[in-house]
Amino acid sequence: MKSSSNGLCGTSPVTLHAFADNEMKAEDWLAFKEHLSACPDCLAAYRRILALRVLLKRNRLHYRAPDALRIKIWAALQASSRPAPAGPDSRKVRRPIHRIASALAASLAIAVTLTLALNGPALEDEIIANYKRSLAVSLPSEGPSAAFRGEKPRLESSLDFIPPIPDLTGSGFTYQGARSDRIGRRGAAVLSYSYESSVIDLFIWPSRAEPLGTVSKQGYNILHWTRSGLKFCAISTLTARELVRFREVFVSKLPA
Amino acid sequence: VEQGVPDSIRLARFRELILPHLDAAYNLARYLTREPAAADDIVQEAFLRAYSRFETYAGGDARAWVLQITRNCFLTWAKSRQAQRTLPLDGRPASEAGIAYDLAGLPAGIDRDTPESELMRRADIEMVRTLIAELPEPFREVLVLREFEDLSYQQIADLTAAPIGTVMSRLARARQLFAKAWLDHAGRERR
């Protein structure tokens, strides 16, 4: 193989990698750094390592777990941690975890309503706090019609993106108004909808993070999804299933 | 479960501590198996196993802990896979045996071929993934653990049950093999 770093000065490539990886012992580090500035061979070899690391790091070579797998695993974990449902089977000994897993995998449609968001528990706490605050003060009283006239421009002026506000008339979900807020240190739009006697707050902000599915926390259900570079986070006291329906309605009314 | 912690709390703790590392586990399993379906099975097995022995997680780096379990599940899978076949997985030696350790530096040109500002096209990303996948197993593994998971040399040594010196030479060799493969590929492209 052409071009070795250890030709003339005797430095082992392993040393160079350790230096590049910041894995060198403190006492050797300074001495090697000085050597590097004096040895063109080593410097060139070191630069190649850095270039390679850039190549590997700058590009999205990391595989992301498929959503179906997340859903499946979360459903299996939930199943294995709650007591077996009452019924003819309930007196049997604990079934092997695999059996439960595959049984649940079969009912993926149900699993979707159980699902999960894999990151951002802190974010969810923030959203819950925000939701509770907004319930404590009275709801915007402008009603649906004001939404499409006054609210949107005002909202946009305080945000650096344009949230979609589709008209959900006739779906049972009634638009109550919008506000802007801060979530995770950035501006978010919050659309408020009512459904029967419940309130749904939909938080929207630009993000490519992709936790998906619903989560139950502190008695609230939160549903995450992403679309066109925006992150959507719906929170309500509604059931997970109703939230999923809300999302379906919401998405179906967006311009294609 | 046996420890008297309510299931709901146990599950919530698992969700906050361990589940965020699902992508890391999947990434490792995917590169090790080179088969999406097998990676799915291994990761699912690993997380159920991790949950059933969550009590043994003694703090520390949760990602390293779950990667260790994932790796064990992979080894079990590879063993059963090998038992079914007479040939090694891919016709390549499964260990370093037979792989020359000429610990040279990286080939010249790798620095010229990777302008820092330039992100790769989708097709190139798939190509690089393939090049990594084609590295022999111990090199592939150490490269993924270091470059994608940012584990320390010591963590990799613990996880792979190898002396730290072995980890270091494997990593140097892995980068060298990869750099050569990348340059060969880039050369073919240009021709």
Interface residues (C-beta under 8 A of the other chain):
Chain A: M1 K2 S3 S4 S5 N6 S12 P13 V14 L16 H17 A18 D21 E23 A44 A45 R47 R48 I49 L50 A51 L52 R53 V54 L55 L56 K57 R58 N59 R60 L61 H62 Y63 R64 A65 P66 L69 R70 K72 I73 W74 A76 L77 Q78 S80 S81 R82 P83 I97 H98 A101 L116 L118 N119 P121
Chain B: V1 D7 S8 R10 L11 F14 R15 E16 L19 P20 L22 D23 A25 Y26 N27 R30 Y31 P36 A39 D40 V43 Q44 E45 F47 L48 Y51 S52 D102 L103 A104 G105 L106 P107 A108 I110 D111 D113 T114 E116 L119 M120 D124 I125 V128 R129 I132 L143 R146 E147 F148 S152 Y153 M168 S169 L171 A172 R175 Q176 F178 A179 K180 W182
